[in-house]
């Protein structure tokens, strides 16, 4: 079994919203590429949502429901970006050689 530090946190959740991990040494394997692709989509969507948030928050006509929906979307995007950051951080620490 692979050490938990070498597992890659995947950008989706499993049953009951539990994290999913990938155990592989292949950074170019099918599942790794799929995870990379989904992470790229999630980061792109977060970027677009930031632009939308700036517009909505700058709009004095924005209603309560608009702000509520924006908050929900921002929370979801932040959750996704946080998961990507954790996954990428773990990948960096696993792939970098230890310095003495």
KAQUI-V263705 format. One record per run of one state. SS is the DSSP state (helix for helix, strand for strand, loop for the rest). FROM is the first residue (numbers start at 0). LEN is the number of residues. If there is no record, write none. Layout:
ss={SS SS}
from={FROM FROM}
len={LEN LEN}
This chain:
ss={loop helix loop strand loop helix loop strand loop helix loop helix loop}
from={0 3 6 7 13 14 17 18 22 29 58 63 95}
len={3 3 1 6 1 3 1 4 7 29 5 32 5}
